[in-house]
Structures are given as C-alpha cells and as structure tokens.
Amino acid sequence: MNVDYPTLAAVIGSLAEGETDEVALMATVACEVHHSDDRFDWTGFYRVSGPSMLKIGPYQGGHGCLAIPFDKGVCGAAARTGTIQIVADVEAFPGHIACSSTTRSEIVLPVFGKGGRLIGVFDIDSDQPDAFSSADGRGLEAILRSVFGAL
C-alpha cells in the first residue's frame, strides 16, 4: 500500500486543528501515519531533551530506544544535520542503533517548531528493505511542517 499523503495531511490537519501541545500533536501524527501504510513497522518521535540528546516521545509499534545522542544512529544524523535520512539497508549505515532486530530500512525527518527550532525527529522503521522513497520524504515533510511549523 502506498500512502495518499494529501488525504493523510488533511486528516491530520483536521485532528490537530487548534492544538498547540507538542506531545499531543506528536501522538496524533504517530498514530495516523503508522496506520496509513503496511510498510510502517515502528513510527514515532524522539524529542530534543537536552544538548545533543534525543529522548523517546509518542510512538506506535514495539519498544524503541529510550535515548539517542545526536552523534549516534540514523535519528542522531537527522537531528545533527537537520536533513531527511532515508536508509535502504540499516545494516549498511555506519553507527546504526538496533532498537529492534526486525528493522531493515528507515526514514527519519527532523521536526522543526516555531522559529525553526529543532524539537525532535520523526522516525519510521520498516521490516522491509528499501521501503522508503524521496516521495515519502516529501509527503511526510509537508505534514510535519503544517503541524509543527505553526507552533
């Protein structure tokens, strides 16, 4: 199944309308995105919790890592560089953190709040290799920008 990003964005926009609490918004986005596509095995946020540190936020799926430094893994790379990370094979990514042994590919997007402040990263893992494309990146980025950019 491929995500209909415009429809997903409309649904999330409707659910998030008027909400300003970052955690509530993260929970809503994680839930709606997770259930939008069978490729998505783990979907959630890691929040910036201190200098160069991410802590787990709202998510759907099995357990996740509790803390990830900016200098480790795919999530850390997205936070450190402020760019989308699309990894076709997590085993080939230097410094990959294996929070789940079933993860084969991953997409991580930086999440920016008001004034362009990094508030976290949005992480989607798949148990399928090479599950994500630049179209996923564009669709997810548009959703994150519309939900969190207005905070």
N, C-alpha and C positions, 0 to 999 in steps of 0.2 A: 504494500500500500504506500502511496506517496501522499504527502501532506498537501492539502489545499490551504496554502499559507494565507491567502486573503480571507478565506472563511474563518480560519483559526484566529487570525488577528481580530476580526470583527467580534467573534465570541469572547475572546479575552478582553477586548476593549469594553464590551458591554458589562462584563463581570467586574472589571476593575474601575469602572467609571466612578469618579469622586473619591476613591480610596487613596490615602497618602502614606499608609503604613507600609514600609518596605517589606517586612516579613510576611504580611498578609498578601501583598502583591506577589511575592516570590512563591508562596504556597499555591496561589491560584494559577500562575503561569506554569509551575512544575507539573501540577495535576493535569491541566488541559493539554499541554504539549505531550506529556508522557502517554496519554491515552489517544493521541491523534495518529500514531503510526506504530506498527508492529516491530519496526526496526529498533525502537527506543526501549532498551532494557533497563536503564537507570537514567533518571532525569532529575536534575536538581541544581541547587545553588551552593556555592561556597562564598561566604561573606568575608569582606575585609574586616579583620578583628584587631589588627594592630599593625605596626610597621612590618611590611613584607610577610604578613601571615594571613592565611585564609582559614576559616572555621566552617564546618558544615552548617548549612541552612536547610530550609524546607526542600524535601525531595520525595520522589516516588521510586520504588524498587527496593532491592535488598540493601544491606548496610553499606555505608560509604566510609571513607576515611574521615576521621574527626578533625584533623588539622593538616594543612598543606602549606609549606613555606613557598614563597614566590620563586625560589631557586630550584624547586623540585617538580617534576612531572608536567603533564600537559596543562593542567589547571594553573600551575605556577607560571608556565610560559605565557599563557593568555593574560594573566594578571601583570606580569613583569613587562611584557611588550605592548599590551593594550591592543593586540590583534587577535583575530579569529584563528584558532588552531584546528585544522582538520587532519586527523591522523588515520590513515588507511589500515595500518598494522601497528598496534600499540607495542608489540614486542620489538619493533624496529626503532621505537622512539627512545633516544638516549635519556635515561633518568626516569622512565615511566614508573609511576607508582601503581602497583597492582592492588587496588582496593577490592577487586573481585576477579577471581580466576577465569570467569567466563567472558570478560570484556575482550573484544577483538579489534574494535575501532572506536573512535571517539571524536566528538566535536566540542570545542569549548569556546565560548564567546565572552569577552569582557563585558561587564554591565556598568554603565555609567549613569549616575544620578544627576541631580541639579548641578549646573555649573561644570559639567564634565568630570565630576569627582568619581573615581573608581569605587564602586560599592561592593563589587564581588565579581564572580564569574558564573556563567550558566553552562553546565556540563551535561552532555548526553553521551552515554555509553551504549554500544551495541554489541550483541553476541555474534554479529555477522561481520566478516571482514569487509573493509572498504564500503561501509554503509552510508557514508555522508558525502555530499557534493557541495560545490560552491552555491548552488541554488538553495540548499538547506541553510547555508550560512547567511545568504541574503534575506531569506524569509524570516529566520529567527532573529536576525539583527534588527529588522524592521519592527518586529513585535516588541523586542526589548527596548528599543528606542522610544516607541509610542507609550509603553507602560511606565518606564523608569525615567525617561528624559524629561517628563513633565513634573517630576517631584520637586 
